[in-house]
Amino acid sequence: MATKDESDSLERLAYRPSLSALRHQETSLTELRERTGTLPAASSIVASFLGARAVDNGLRALTVLGLLAFVLSVLSSVYVLFPKVRFVFALRGSVLFEEEVTDPAD
């Protein structure tokens, strides 16, 4: 059976990686969203300037291809920006701690 001091140190060991992983995850997600947020804006500016000229000359294959590229870039950006329920890329120290408490011999 673990003593109080050993239990406290195990809790700290489980807490530190969790805190570090959450900070890293938050930073990574914020950077990703900032970069992704500029993509629809840039696509919209390009589409507004070039799209009107292209449509005035008629719907040709390149015009349709450009419009499809615009729609694809906006949709992929929206997909990245929406929150994901199963999007986890960090270890949870609480799970590590629970595993240690349930099976200390491992």
The first five atom37 places (N, CA, C, CB, O) and aatype in JSON, in Angstrom:
{
  "aatype": [12, 0, 16, 11, 3, 6, 15, 3, 15, 10, 6, 1, 10, 0, 18, 1, 14, 15, 10, 15, 0, 10, 1, 8, 5, 6, 16, 15, 10, 16, 6, 10, 1, 6, 1, 16, 7, 16, 10, 14, 0, 0, 15, 15, 9, 19, 0, 15, 13, 10, 7, 0, 1, 0, 19, 3, 2, 7, 10, 1, 0, 10, 16, 19, 10, 7, 10, 10, 0, 13, 19, 10, 15, 19, 10, 15, 15, 19, 18, 19, 10, 13, 14, 11, 19, 1, 13, 19, 13, 0, 10, 1, 7, 15, 19, 10, 13, 6, 6, 6, 19, 16, 3, 14, 0, 3],
  "atom_mask": [
    [1, 1, 1, 1, 1],
    [1, 1, 1, 1, 1],
    [1, 1, 1, 1, 1],
    [1, 1, 1, 1, 1],
    [1, 1, 1, 1, 1],
    [1, 1, 1, 1, 1],
    [1, 1, 1, 1, 1],
    [1, 1, 1, 1, 1],
    [1, 1, 1, 1, 1],
    [1, 1, 1, 1, 1],
    [1, 1, 1, 1, 1],
    [1, 1, 1, 1, 1],
    [1, 1, 1, 1, 1],
    [1, 1, 1, 1, 1],
    [1, 1, 1, 1, 1],
    [1, 1, 1, 1, 1],
    [1, 1, 1, 1, 1],
    [1, 1, 1, 1, 1],
    [1, 1, 1, 1, 1],
    [1, 1, 1, 1, 1],
    [1, 1, 1, 1, 1],
    [1, 1, 1, 1, 1],
    [1, 1, 1, 1, 1],
    [1, 1, 1, 1, 1],
    [1, 1, 1, 1, 1],
    [1, 1, 1, 1, 1],
    [1, 1, 1, 1, 1],
    [1, 1, 1, 1, 1],
    [1, 1, 1, 1, 1],
    [1, 1, 1, 1, 1],
    [1, 1, 1, 1, 1],
    [1, 1, 1, 1, 1],
    [1, 1, 1, 1, 1],
    [1, 1, 1, 1, 1],
    [1, 1, 1, 1, 1],
    [1, 1, 1, 1, 1],
    [1, 1, 1, 0, 1],
    [1, 1, 1, 1, 1],
    [1, 1, 1, 1, 1],
    [1, 1, 1, 1, 1],
    [1, 1, 1, 1, 1],
    [1, 1, 1, 1, 1],
    [1, 1, 1, 1, 1],
    [1, 1, 1, 1, 1],
    [1, 1, 1, 1, 1],
    [1, 1, 1, 1, 1],
    [1, 1, 1, 1, 1],
    [1, 1, 1, 1, 1],
    [1, 1, 1, 1, 1],
    [1, 1, 1, 1, 1],
    [1, 1, 1, 0, 1],
    [1, 1, 1, 1, 1],
    [1, 1, 1, 1, 1],
    [1, 1, 1, 1, 1],
    [1, 1, 1, 1, 1],
    [1, 1, 1, 1, 1],
    [1, 1, 1, 1, 1],
    [1, 1, 1, 0, 1],
    [1, 1, 1, 1, 1],
    [1, 1, 1, 1, 1],
    [1, 1, 1, 1, 1],
    [1, 1, 1, 1, 1],
    [1, 1, 1, 1, 1],
    [1, 1, 1, 1, 1],
    [1, 1, 1, 1, 1],
    [1, 1, 1, 0, 1],
    [1, 1, 1, 1, 1],
    [1, 1, 1, 1, 1],
    [1, 1, 1, 1, 1],
    [1, 1, 1, 1, 1],
    [1, 1, 1, 1, 1],
    [1, 1, 1, 1, 1],
    [1, 1, 1, 1, 1],
    [1, 1, 1, 1, 1],
    [1, 1, 1, 1, 1],
    [1, 1, 1, 1, 1],
    [1, 1, 1, 1, 1],
    [1, 1, 1, 1, 1],
    [1, 1, 1, 1, 1],
    [1, 1, 1, 1, 1],
    [1, 1, 1, 1, 1],
    [1, 1, 1, 1, 1],
    [1, 1, 1, 1, 1],
    [1, 1, 1, 1, 1],
    [1, 1, 1, 1, 1],
    [1, 1, 1, 1, 1],
    [1, 1, 1, 1, 1],
    [1, 1, 1, 1, 1],
    [1, 1, 1, 1, 1],
    [1, 1, 1, 1, 1],
    [1, 1, 1, 1, 1],
    [1, 1, 1, 1, 1],
    [1, 1, 1, 0, 1],
    [1, 1, 1, 1, 1],
    [1, 1, 1, 1, 1],
    [1, 1, 1, 1, 1],
    [1, 1, 1, 1, 1],
    [1, 1, 1, 1, 1],
    [1, 1, 1, 1, 1],
    [1, 1, 1, 1, 1],
    [1, 1, 1, 1, 1],
    [1, 1, 1, 1, 1],
    [1, 1, 1, 1, 1],
    [1, 1, 1, 1, 1],
    [1, 1, 1, 1, 1],
    [1, 1, 1, 1, 1]
  ],
  "atom_positions": [
    [[0.85, -1.18, 0.0], [0.0, 0.0, 0.0], [0.89, 1.24, 0.0], [-0.96, 0.0, 1.22], [1.88, 1.29, 0.72]],
    [[0.54, 2.21, -0.8], [1.33, 3.44, -0.92], [1.08, 4.36, 0.26], [1.01, 4.17, -2.24], [-0.05, 4.49, 0.75]],
    [[2.14, 4.99, 0.71], [2.0, 5.95, 1.8], [1.45, 7.26, 1.26], [3.35, 6.18, 2.5], [1.3, 7.43, 0.05]],
    [[1.16, 8.17, 2.15], [0.6, 9.48, 1.76], [1.58, 10.25, 0.88], [0.25, 10.32, 3.01], [1.17, 10.86, -0.12]],
    [[2.87, 10.24, 1.22], [3.88, 10.96, 0.43], [4.02, 10.36, -0.96], [5.23, 10.95, 1.15], [4.15, 11.09, -1.94]],
    [[4.02, 9.02, -1.04], [4.12, 8.36, -2.34], [2.9, 8.65, -3.19], [4.3, 6.85, -2.17], [3.01, 8.86, -4.4]],
    [[1.73, 8.67, -2.56], [0.5, 8.97, -3.28], [0.51, 10.4, -3.82], [-0.71, 8.77, -2.36], [0.08, 10.65, -4.94]],
    [[1.01, 11.34, -3.0], [1.12, 12.73, -3.45], [2.07, 12.85, -4.62], [1.58, 13.64, -2.3], [1.8, 13.58, -5.57]],
    [[3.19, 12.13, -4.57], [4.15, 12.23, -5.67], [3.59, 11.61, -6.94], [5.47, 11.56, -5.29], [3.84, 12.1, -8.04]],
    [[2.82, 10.52, -6.8], [2.17, 9.92, -7.97], [1.15, 10.88, -8.58], [1.49, 8.6, -7.59], [1.04, 10.99, -9.8]],
    [[0.42, 11.56, -7.72], [-0.55, 12.53, -8.22], [0.15, 13.67, -8.96], [-1.4, 13.08, -7.06], [-0.33, 14.12, -10.0]],
    [[1.27, 14.13, -8.42], [2.02, 15.19, -9.09], [2.58, 14.71, -10.41], [3.15, 15.7, -8.2], [2.57, 15.44, -11.41]],
    [[3.07, 13.47, -10.41], [3.6, 12.91, -11.66], [2.51, 12.78, -12.73], [4.24, 11.55, -11.4], [2.78, 12.94, -13.92]],
    [[1.31, 12.49, -12.31], [0.2, 12.38, -13.26], [-0.29, 13.76, -13.69], [-0.95, 11.58, -12.64], [-0.75, 13.93, -14.81]],
    [[-0.2, 14.73, -12.8], [-0.71, 16.07, -13.09], [0.2, 16.85, -14.05], [-0.86, 16.86, -11.79], [-0.29, 17.51, -14.96]],
    [[1.49, 16.76, -13.84], [2.43, 17.55, -14.67], [2.34, 17.23, -16.15], [3.84, 17.32, -14.21], [2.24, 18.16, -16.96]],
    [[2.37, 15.97, -16.56], [2.25, 15.7, -18.01], [0.9, 16.14, -18.57], [2.45, 14.21, -18.28], [0.82, 16.59, -19.71]],
    [[-0.15, 16.01, -17.77], [-1.46, 16.45, -18.23], [-1.49, 17.94, -18.47], [-2.54, 16.07, -17.21], [-1.99, 18.4, -19.5]],
    [[-0.95, 18.7, -17.54], [-0.92, 20.15, -17.68], [-0.07, 20.57, -18.87], [-0.39, 20.79, -16.4], [-0.47, 21.44, -19.64]],
    [[1.07, 19.97, -19.01], [1.96, 20.28, -20.13], [1.31, 19.92, -21.46], [3.3, 19.54, -19.97], [1.38, 20.69, -22.42]],
    [[0.68, 18.76, -21.52], [0.03, 18.32, -22.76], [-1.14, 19.22, -23.12], [-0.45, 16.88, -22.63], [-1.35, 19.54, -24.29]],
    [[-1.9, 19.63, -22.13], [-3.03, 20.52, -22.39], [-2.57, 21.89, -22.89], [-3.89, 20.69, -21.14], [-3.18, 22.47, -23.78]],
    [[-1.49, 22.4, -22.31], [-0.94, 23.69, -22.78], [-0.46, 23.58, -24.22], [0.21, 24.15, -21.88], [-0.72, 24.46, -25.04]],
    [[0.25, 22.48, -24.52], [0.74, 22.27, -25.87], [-0.42, 22.1, -26.85], [1.67, 21.04, -25.92], [-0.39, 22.63, -27.96]],
    [[-1.43, 21.36, -26.45], [-2.6, 21.15, -27.3], [-3.32, 22.46, -27.56], [-3.55, 20.14, -26.65], [-3.74, 22.72, -28.69]],
    [[-3.47, 23.28, -26.55], [-4.15, 24.56, -26.72], [-3.37, 25.47, -27.66], [-4.33, 25.25, -25.37], [-3.95, 26.13, -28.51]],
    [[-2.06, 25.51, -27.51], [-1.22, 26.33, -28.38], [-1.29, 25.85, -29.82], [0.24, 26.32, -27.88], [-1.43, 26.65, -30.74]],
    [[-1.19, 24.55, -30.01], [-1.24, 23.99, -31.37], [-2.58, 24.25, -32.04], [-0.97, 22.49, -31.33], [-2.64, 24.61, -33.21]],
    [[-3.64, 24.06, -31.3], [-4.97, 24.28, -31.85], [-5.22, 25.75, -32.17], [-6.03, 23.77, -30.89], [-5.85, 26.07, -33.18]],
    [[-4.74, 26.64, -31.33], [-4.89, 28.07, -31.58], [-4.13, 28.47, -32.84], [-4.39, 28.88, -30.38], [-4.65, 29.22, -33.66]],
    [[-2.9, 27.98, -32.98], [-2.11, 28.3, -34.17], [-2.77, 27.75, -35.43], [-0.7, 27.73, -34.04], [-2.82, 28.42, -36.46]],
    [[-3.28, 26.53, -35.36], [-3.94, 25.93, -36.51], [-5.17, 26.73, -36.92], [-4.34, 24.5, -36.21], [-5.38, 26.98, -38.11]],
    [[-5.97, 27.14, -35.96], [-7.17, 27.92, -36.27], [-6.83, 29.3, -36.81], [-8.04, 28.06, -35.03], [-7.53, 29.81, -37.68]],
    [[-5.76, 29.93, -36.3], [-5.37, 31.24, -36.82], [-4.94, 31.13, -38.28], [-4.24, 31.83, -35.98], [-5.32, 31.96, -39.11]],
    [[-4.14, 30.12, -38.58], [-3.69, 29.93, -39.96], [-4.85, 29.57, -40.88], [-2.61, 28.85, -40.03], [-4.95, 30.07, -42.0]],
    [[-5.71, 28.72, -40.4], [-6.84, 28.28, -41.22], [-7.84, 29.4, -41.42], [-7.53, 27.08, -40.58], [-8.49, 29.46, -42.47]],
    [[-7.97, 30.29, -40.46], [-8.91, 31.41, -40.58], [-8.54, 32.37, -41.69], [0.0, 0.0, 0.0], [-9.42, 33.04, -42.24]],
    [[-7.27, 32.47, -42.04], [-6.87, 33.36, -43.13], [-7.14, 32.77, -44.5], [-5.39, 33.7, -43.0], [-7.26, 33.51, -45.48]],
    [[-7.23, 31.47, -44.6], [-7.44, 30.83, -45.9], [-8.77, 31.2, -46.55], [-7.36, 29.34, -45.75], [-8.76, 31.56, -47.73]],
    [[-9.91, 31.13, -45.86], [-11.16, 31.55, -46.52], [-11.15, 33.04, -46.89], [-12.34, 31.26, -45.61], [-11.73, 33.43, -47.9]],
    [[-10.5, 33.86, -46.08], [-10.44, 35.28, -46.4], [-9.64, 35.5, -47.67], [-9.82, 36.07, -45.24], [-10.05, 36.26, -48.55]],
    [[-8.49, 34.85, -47.77], [-7.68, 34.98, -48.98], [-8.4, 34.41, -50.2], [-6.33, 34.28, -48.79], [-8.35, 34.99, -51.28]],
    [[-9.05, 33.28, -50.03], [-9.8, 32.68, -51.14], [-10.94, 33.58, -51.59], [-10.35, 31.3, -50.73], [-11.21, 33.7, -52.79]],
    [[-11.6, 34.22, -50.66], [-12.71, 35.12, -51.0], [-12.22, 36.34, -51.76], [-13.44, 35.55, -49.74], [-12.86, 36.78, -52.71]],
    [[-11.09, 36.89, -51.35], [-10.54, 38.05, -52.05], [-10.16, 37.69, -53.48], [-9.32, 38.62, -51.31], [-10.49, 38.41, -54.42]],
    [[-9.47, 36.58, -53.64], [-9.08, 36.14, -54.98], [-10.3, 35.84, -55.83], [-8.17, 34.9, -54.91], [-10.35, 36.21, -57.0]],
    [[-11.29, 35.18, -55.26], [-12.5, 34.84, -56.01], [-13.27, 36.1, -56.38], [-13.39, 33.9, -55.19], [-13.85, 36.16, -57.47]],
    [[-13.3, 37.1, -55.53], [-14.06, 38.32, -55.85], [-13.4, 39.11, -56.98], [-14.2, 39.21, -54.61], [-14.09, 39.68, -57.82]],
    [[-12.09, 39.16, -57.0], [-11.41, 39.89, -58.06], [-11.36, 39.12, -59.37], [-10.01, 40.24, -57.63], [-11.66, 39.67, -60.43]],
    [[-11.0, 37.88, -59.3], [-10.82, 37.1, -60.53], [-12.1, 36.4, -60.98], [-9.74, 36.08, -60.33], [-12.29, 36.16, -62.17]],
    [[-12.96, 36.07, -60.04], [-14.18, 35.33, -60.39], [-15.12, 36.13, -61.25], [0.0, 0.0, 0.0], [-15.71, 35.59, -62.19]],
    [[-15.29, 37.4, -60.96], [-16.2, 38.23, -61.76], [-15.7, 38.35, -63.19], [-16.34, 39.64, -61.13], [-16.49, 38.27, -64.13]],
    [[-14.4, 38.53, -63.37], [-13.82, 38.61, -64.72], [-13.98, 37.3, -65.46], [-12.34, 39.0, -64.66], [-14.29, 37.29, -66.66]],
    [[-13.77, 36.21, -64.77], [-13.85, 34.9, -65.41], [-15.28, 34.58, -65.83], [-13.33, 33.81, -64.48], [-15.48, 34.01, -66.91]],
    [[-16.26, 34.93, -65.02], [-17.65, 34.64, -65.34], [-18.14, 35.55, -66.47], [-18.55, 34.81, -64.09], [-18.96, 35.13, -67.29]],
    [[-17.64, 36.78, -66.54], [-18.01, 37.68, -67.63], [-17.6, 37.13, -68.98], [-17.37, 39.05, -67.43], [-18.27, 37.37, -69.98]],
    [[-16.51, 36.39, -69.03], [-16.03, 35.81, -70.29], [-16.7, 34.48, -70.59], [-14.52, 35.62, -70.23], [-16.36, 33.84, -71.59]],
    [[-17.62, 34.05, -69.8], [-18.33, 32.79, -70.02], [-17.81, 31.7, -69.11], [0.0, 0.0, 0.0], [-16.69, 31.76, -68.61]],
    [[-18.64, 30.71, -68.9], [-18.25, 29.59, -68.04], [-17.45, 28.58, -68.85], [-19.49, 28.91, -67.41], [-18.0, 27.73, -69.55]],
    [[-16.15, 28.71, -68.74], [-15.25, 27.77, -69.41], [-14.76, 26.76, -68.39], [-14.06, 28.51, -70.09], [-15.07, 26.85, -67.2]],
    [[-13.99, 25.8, -68.86], [-13.49, 24.74, -67.98], [-12.61, 25.31, -66.86], [-12.69, 23.7, -68.79], [-12.72, 24.88, -65.71]],
    [[-11.76, 26.28, -67.17], [-10.9, 26.87, -66.15], [-11.69, 27.67, -65.12], [-9.85, 27.76, -66.79], [-11.33, 27.72, -63.95]],
    [[-12.77, 28.31, -65.57], [-13.61, 29.06, -64.65], [-14.29, 28.13, -63.66], [-14.66, 29.88, -65.43], [-14.32, 28.39, -62.46]],
    [[-14.83, 27.04, -64.17], [-15.49, 26.05, -63.31], [-14.47, 25.42, -62.37], [-16.19, 24.96, -64.16], [-14.77, 25.19, -61.2]],
    [[-13.28, 25.14, -62.87], [-12.23, 24.57, -62.03], [-11.83, 25.54, -60.92], [-11.02, 24.21, -62.88], [-11.6, 25.13, -59.78]],
    [[-11.74, 26.83, -61.24], [-11.42, 27.84, -60.23], [-12.51, 27.95, -59.17], [0.0, 0.0, 0.0], [-12.21, 28.07, -57.99]],
    [[-13.77, 27.92, -59.6], [-14.87, 27.97, -58.63], [-14.9, 26.74, -57.73], [-16.2, 28.1, -59.37], [-15.18, 26.84, -56.54]],
    [[-14.61, 25.58, -58.31], [-14.54, 24.36, -57.5], [-13.39, 24.42, -56.49], [-14.39, 23.13, -58.4], [-13.53, 23.97, -55.36]],
    [[-12.26, 24.98, -56.91], [-11.13, 25.13, -55.99], [-11.48, 26.08, -54.85], [-9.89, 25.64, -56.74], [-11.1, 25.85, -53.7]],
    [[-12.21, 27.15, -55.17], [-12.64, 28.09, -54.13], [-13.57, 27.41, -53.13], [-13.35, 29.3, -54.76], [-13.38, 27.53, -51.92]],
    [[-14.56, 26.69, -53.62], [-15.51, 25.99, -52.74], [-14.78, 24.94, -51.9], [-16.63, 25.32, -53.58], [-15.06, 24.79, -50.71]],
    [[-13.85, 24.22, -52.51], [-13.11, 23.19, -51.78], [-12.26, 23.81, -50.67], [-12.22, 22.39, -52.74], [-12.19, 23.27, -49.57]],
    [[-11.61, 24.93, -50.95], [-10.78, 25.56, -49.92], [-11.63, 26.1, -48.76], [-9.95, 26.71, -50.53], [-11.23, 25.99, -47.6]],
    [[-12.78, 26.67, -49.07], [-13.65, 27.18, -48.01], [-14.22, 26.03, -47.18], [-14.79, 28.03, -48.61], [-14.24, 26.1, -45.95]],
    [[-14.68, 24.97, -47.83], [-15.24, 23.83, -47.1], [-14.2, 23.12, -46.24], [-15.85, 22.85, -48.07], [-14.5, 22.73, -45.11]],
    [[-12.99, 22.97, -46.75], [-11.95, 22.32, -45.95], [-11.56, 23.2, -44.77], [-10.72, 22.01, -46.82], [-11.25, 22.68, -43.69]],
    [[-11.57, 24.51, -44.95], [-11.26, 25.42, -43.84], [-12.35, 25.36, -42.77], [-11.11, 26.86, -44.35], [-12.04, 25.36, -41.58]],
    [[-13.58, 25.32, -43.18], [-14.69, 25.22, -42.23], [-14.61, 23.9, -41.47], [-16.05, 25.35, -42.96], [-14.88, 23.86, -40.27]],
    [[-14.24, 22.84, -42.16], [-14.1, 21.54, -41.49], [-13.03, 21.61, -40.4], [-13.75, 20.45, -42.5], [-13.22, 21.07, -39.31]],
    [[-11.91, 22.25, -40.68], [-10.83, 22.36, -39.71], [-11.25, 23.25, -38.54], [-9.57, 22.92, -40.36], [-10.89, 22.97, -37.39]],
    [[-12.01, 24.3, -38.81], [-12.37, 25.25, -37.77], [-13.46, 24.74, -36.82], [-12.83, 26.52, -38.39], [-13.53, 25.19, -35.67]],
    [[-14.3, 23.82, -37.29], [-15.35, 23.29, -36.41], [-14.74, 22.4, -35.33], [-16.4, 22.5, -37.23], [-13.79, 21.67, -35.6]],
    [[-15.27, 22.46, -34.12], [-14.74, 21.62, -33.04], [-15.01, 20.14, -33.33], [-15.35, 22.02, -31.69], [-16.04, 19.77, -33.88]],
    [[-14.06, 19.31, -32.93], [-14.19, 17.87, -33.1], [-14.31, 17.22, -31.73], [-12.97, 17.28, -33.9], [-13.56, 17.57, -30.81]],
    [[-15.23, 16.29, -31.59], [-15.45, 15.63, -30.31], [-14.34, 14.61, -30.04], [-16.82, 14.93, -30.29], [-13.86, 14.51, -28.91]],
    [[-13.94, 13.86, -31.05], [-12.96, 12.79, -30.87], [-11.53, 13.24, -31.17], [-13.32, 11.62, -31.75], [-10.64, 12.39, -31.31]],
    [[-11.28, 14.5, -31.28], [-9.97, 15.02, -31.64], [-9.11, 15.15, -30.39], [-10.09, 16.39, -32.37], [-9.12, 16.19, -29.72]],
    [[-8.36, 14.09, -30.06], [-7.52, 14.08, -28.87], [-6.11, 13.68, -29.31], [-8.08, 13.1, -27.77], [-5.93, 12.63, -29.92]],
    [[-5.14, 14.5, -29.01], [-3.78, 14.14, -29.35], [-2.83, 14.39, -28.18], [-3.32, 14.92, -30.57], [-1.66, 14.73, -28.39]],
    [[-3.32, 14.21, -26.97], [-2.49, 14.38, -25.79], [-2.82, 13.29, -24.77], [-2.69, 15.79, -25.17], [-3.96, 12.85, -24.65]],
    [[-1.8, 12.86, -24.06], [-2.01, 11.9, -22.99], [-2.68, 12.58, -21.8], [-0.69, 11.25, -22.57], [-2.41, 13.74, -21.5]],
    [[-3.52, 11.85, -21.14], [-4.16, 12.39, -19.94], [-3.5, 11.75, -18.74], [-5.7, 12.14, -19.94], [-3.53, 10.53, -18.57]],
    [[-2.92, 12.57, -17.91], [-2.25, 12.08, -16.72], [-3.19, 11.4, -15.75], [0.0, 0.0, 0.0], [-2.79, 10.5, -15.01]],
    [[-4.46, 11.82, -15.75], [-5.43, 11.2, -14.85], [-5.63, 9.73, -15.21], [-6.77, 11.95, -14.9], [-5.82, 8.9, -14.32]],
    [[-5.61, 9.42, -16.5], [-5.75, 8.02, -16.92], [-4.53, 7.23, -16.49], [-5.96, 7.92, -18.45], [-4.65, 6.1, -16.02]],
    [[-3.34, 7.82, -16.66], [-2.13, 7.14, -16.22], [-2.15, 6.89, -14.71], [-0.89, 7.97, -16.58], [-1.75, 5.82, -14.23]],
    [[-2.63, 7.88, -13.98], [-2.72, 7.73, -12.53], [-3.71, 6.64, -12.14], [-3.12, 9.07, -11.88], [-3.43, 5.83, -11.25]],
    [[-4.86, 6.61, -12.79], [-5.85, 5.59, -12.49], [-5.33, 4.2, -12.78], [-7.12, 5.84, -13.27], [-5.59, 3.26, -12.03]],
    [[-4.58, 4.07, -13.88], [-3.99, 2.76, -14.2], [-2.99, 2.33, -13.14], [-3.31, 2.81, -15.58], [-2.93, 1.16, -12.77]],
    [[-2.21, 3.28, -12.65], [-1.23, 2.98, -11.61], [-1.9, 2.59, -10.31], [-0.32, 4.16, -11.39], [-1.44, 1.68, -9.61]],
    [[-2.98, 3.27, -9.97], [-3.69, 2.98, -8.71], [-4.38, 1.61, -8.79], [-4.74, 4.1, -8.4], [-4.36, 0.86, -7.81]],
    [[-4.97, 1.28, -9.92], [-5.68, -0.01, -10.02], [-4.74, -1.18, -10.1], [-6.59, -0.01, -11.24], [-5.06, -2.26, -9.62]],
    [[-3.55, -1.0, -10.71], [-2.6, -2.1, -10.83], [-1.19, -1.6, -10.5], [-2.65, -2.71, -12.25], [-0.4, -1.36, -11.41]],
    [[-0.87, -1.44, -9.23], [0.43, -0.87, -8.86], [1.62, -1.78, -9.18], [0.43, -0.56, -7.4], [2.74, -1.29, -9.27]],
    [[1.4, -3.08, -9.36], [2.51, -3.99, -9.64], [3.06, -3.81, -11.05], [2.06, -5.42, -9.43], [4.21, -4.16, -11.31]],
    [[2.26, -3.29, -11.96], [2.69, -3.13, -13.36], [3.59, -1.98, -13.43], [1.51, -2.95, -14.31], [4.08, -1.65, -14.51]]
  ]
}
